[in-house]
């Protein structure tokens, strides 16, 4: 169980995930959160770079040292983190995001956050897990290559209230929500206690999506997730399971 959360903040780091890894190697206890005003070497999924403009976004990572967790359960922690981001933005600002499987939060059809979960093994067991989260907050412009699919808290708030987001309160709200969801997840090490809520906010549920795999692309209907957080799709009347990280799921018309 995740009993407590301790916060540290730095103006600039290379990567909040890497800072957490360093502390894990120094036997830091579970629950440490490191956040930064900017990252000089932020990381996204599949080796991508995550842009972290100075004090425009939330860049934050958490250390977990779960006891006797199965290797198969680790990818599901990323799914749990997505629920936490969605929940935090809803509670703070009434921004009702959707989850594009497995872990992208979308508002107005555009992506607002990135999540990267990493782990290390020791003595054939999971030693520690790092959950890294980046949320666009004050960003008003994005690089040309992602401008069509990126948004921020301030951009979305401008549409409804005109107020601005606060990075520190977003960070705290995310990890408080994560603690709530993670403690449900860790009891069973699966999504059985969270699946119903996750599917409530799943973008394209029961709608057609395009599955973009390395070897080919094809259309399917998204039917929800299983207890491991894997996507259930229907192709020609037959259900199939898509594992986290295997494919990129795109809506037929646009990013979601």
C-alpha atoms as one frame of an Amber mdcrd trajectory, in Angstrom:
protein
   0.000   0.000   0.000   1.088   3.569  -0.657   0.798   5.079   2.824   2.434
   8.502   2.465   3.733  10.898  -0.184   6.751  13.170   0.292   7.430  16.054
  -2.096  10.669  17.564  -3.367  10.870  20.332  -5.972  13.781  21.514  -8.147
  13.940  24.405 -10.604  15.660  22.243 -13.227  16.634  18.584 -13.565  17.665
  16.354 -16.431  14.731  14.005 -15.864  12.491  13.571 -12.836  12.334   9.845
 -13.609  16.132   9.613 -13.585  16.343  11.528 -10.298  13.922   9.052  -8.722
  16.018   6.142 -10.014  19.099   7.621  -8.353  17.268   7.869  -5.060  15.950
   4.320  -5.405  19.543   3.114  -5.739  20.260   4.965  -2.478  17.463   2.937
  -0.833  14.952   5.788  -0.644  11.608   4.703   0.776   8.468   4.412  -1.331
   6.356   7.547  -1.735   8.993  10.090  -2.775   7.796  12.556  -5.430  10.300
  14.683  -7.328   8.970  17.562  -9.438  10.770  20.195 -11.492  10.186  23.531
 -13.164  11.823  22.216 -16.302  13.487  19.043 -17.558  16.482  19.180 -19.868
  16.168  15.523 -20.882  12.536  14.586 -20.313  11.433  11.250 -21.724   8.253
   9.955 -23.284   7.139   6.501 -24.304   9.039   4.442 -26.887  12.140   6.593
 -26.507  10.457   9.845 -27.491  11.495  13.190 -26.001   8.969  14.943 -23.747
   9.080  18.726 -24.056   9.116  20.532 -20.673   9.175  24.314 -21.224  10.317
  26.299 -18.198   7.516  26.481 -15.605   4.837  25.865 -18.251   4.114  22.253
 -17.385   3.967  19.753 -14.552   6.966  17.407 -14.561   6.724  14.956 -11.697
   7.719  11.386 -10.795   6.904   8.986  -7.958   8.890   6.112  -6.457   7.117
   2.834  -5.749   8.655  -0.252  -4.108   5.758  -2.702  -4.162   6.215  -5.987
  -2.306   5.910  -9.171  -4.315   4.283  -7.554  -7.328   4.177  -9.653 -10.481
   6.061  -8.466 -13.539   2.841  -8.773 -15.553   1.122  -6.210 -13.315   3.658
  -3.417 -13.890   2.214  -2.060 -17.187  -1.164  -1.692 -15.481   0.292   0.963
 -13.152   0.447   3.279 -16.184  -3.286   2.751 -16.701  -3.886   3.607 -13.034
  -1.825   6.797 -13.442  -4.018   7.883 -16.364  -7.078   7.606 -14.136  -5.341
   9.784 -11.539  -4.601  12.595 -14.006  -8.143  12.571 -15.330  -9.570  12.564
 -11.803  -7.315  15.418 -10.633  -8.205  17.740 -13.518 -11.892  16.982 -13.045
 -11.811  17.646  -9.308  -9.750  20.830  -9.559 -11.179  22.545 -12.615 -14.148
  20.576 -13.899 -12.127  19.535 -16.957 -13.760  16.252 -17.922 -11.107  14.457
 -19.921 -11.348  11.156 -21.714  -8.731   8.399 -21.647  -7.316   7.290 -24.976
  -6.100   3.805 -24.216  -3.896   3.094 -22.505  -2.817   6.323 -20.803  -3.362
   9.516 -22.815  -5.753  12.090 -21.365  -7.564  14.034 -24.069  -9.559  17.262
 -23.782 -11.276  18.743 -26.790  -9.869  15.893 -28.841  -6.268  16.777 -27.979
  -3.634  15.292 -25.677  -2.825  17.089 -22.427  -0.422  14.739 -20.650   2.226
  12.079 -21.011   2.913   9.153 -18.670   6.038   6.988 -18.544   6.400   4.073
 -16.134   9.817   2.463 -15.723  11.089  -0.318 -13.486  14.206  -2.196 -12.448
  14.656  -5.794 -11.383  16.894  -7.147  -8.610  17.340 -10.777  -7.583  14.703
 -11.761 -10.164  12.090  -9.547  -8.484  10.736  -6.071  -9.176  13.028  -3.753
  -7.183  11.297  -0.428  -7.814   8.897   1.301 -10.171   9.016   4.944 -11.286
   5.829   6.639 -12.455   6.564   9.822 -14.416   3.819  12.262 -15.417   3.973
  15.407 -17.522   0.971  17.710 -17.889   0.754  20.756 -20.157  -0.464  23.615
 -17.971   0.469  27.130 -19.134   1.548  26.132 -22.644  -0.120  28.236 -25.341
   2.000  27.131 -28.302   3.451  23.790 -29.310   6.032  22.587 -31.853   4.541
  22.340 -35.319   4.743  18.548 -35.401   2.448  18.139 -32.356   0.363  21.335
 -32.450  -2.577  19.535 -34.092  -2.904  17.060 -31.214  -1.700  18.948 -28.091
  -3.523  21.171 -25.622  -2.992  22.525 -22.103  -4.925  23.214 -18.916  -4.931
  26.967 -19.575  -6.131  26.540 -23.168  -9.023  24.369 -22.034  -9.903  26.610
 -19.080  -9.997  29.620 -21.384 -12.928  27.969 -23.156 -15.067  27.762 -20.025
 -13.939  30.050 -17.199 -10.885  32.034 -18.232  -8.984  31.013 -15.107  -5.492
  29.528 -15.175  -4.147  26.311 -13.769  -1.673  26.041 -10.886   1.185  23.601
 -11.304   1.703  22.877  -7.616  -1.947  22.138  -6.904  -2.183  19.957 -10.014
   0.860  17.970  -8.898  -0.561  17.403  -5.422  -4.017  16.499  -6.742  -2.568
  13.983  -9.213  -0.616  12.081  -6.587  -3.479  12.141  -4.098  -5.732  10.633
  -6.755  -3.018   8.152  -7.708  -2.687   7.051  -4.090  -6.436   6.379  -3.983
  -6.477   4.332  -7.185  -3.142   2.583  -6.613  -4.224   1.276  -3.217  -7.265
  -0.298  -4.855  -5.126  -1.739  -7.661  -2.349  -3.159  -5.478  -4.724  -5.342
  -3.446  -5.419  -7.501  -6.503  -2.619  -6.287  -8.827  -5.161  -5.853 -11.593
  -7.967  -3.568 -12.758 -10.849  -5.603 -11.355 -11.683  -2.887  -8.822 -11.179
  -0.002 -11.260 -12.266  -1.307 -14.648 -15.818   0.043 -14.488 -14.636   3.600
 -13.769 -11.871   3.438 -16.375 -14.313   2.344 -19.076 -16.683   5.169 -18.123
 -14.091   7.618 -19.430 -12.608   5.518 -22.222 -12.554   7.476 -25.481 -14.107
   5.612 -28.419 -15.749   2.974 -26.247 -17.941   0.891 -28.579 -16.781   2.995
 -31.522 -14.515   2.247 -34.455 -10.787   2.820 -34.019  -7.747   2.246 -36.175
  -5.145  -0.097 -34.699  -1.715   0.957 -35.926   0.634  -1.955 -35.330   4.176
  -2.251 -36.662   3.312  -4.867 -39.235  -0.041  -3.497 -40.412  -2.987  -1.227
 -39.613  -6.622  -2.224 -39.423  -9.976  -1.035 -38.087 -11.776  -2.480 -35.086
 -14.386  -1.624 -32.469 -13.122  -0.798 -28.974 -15.077  -2.853 -26.426 -13.357
  -1.919 -23.153 -10.480  -3.326 -21.113  -9.806  -6.583 -19.317  -8.551  -6.986
 -15.752  -4.945  -6.469 -16.879  -5.784  -3.150 -18.500  -5.436  -4.570 -22.000
  -7.728  -3.255 -24.716 -10.546  -5.506 -25.887 -11.325  -4.990 -29.564 -13.759
  -6.611 -31.947 -12.684  -7.486 -35.475 -15.172  -9.135 -37.849 -17.326 -10.194
 -34.918 -14.427 -11.771 -33.008 -12.937 -10.297 -29.842  -9.173  -9.849 -29.516
  -6.865  -8.499 -26.810  -4.336  -5.734 -27.453  -1.486  -5.458 -24.932  -0.144
  -2.145 -23.679   2.726  -0.980 -25.836   1.932  -3.259 -28.778   0.037  -0.748
 -30.856  -0.947   2.865 -31.218  -4.701   3.311 -31.171  -6.117   6.164 -33.255
  -9.677   7.250 -33.842 -10.954   7.081 -37.384 -11.489  10.853 -37.474  -8.657
  12.618 -35.654  -6.353  12.015 -32.687  -8.803  10.068 -30.513
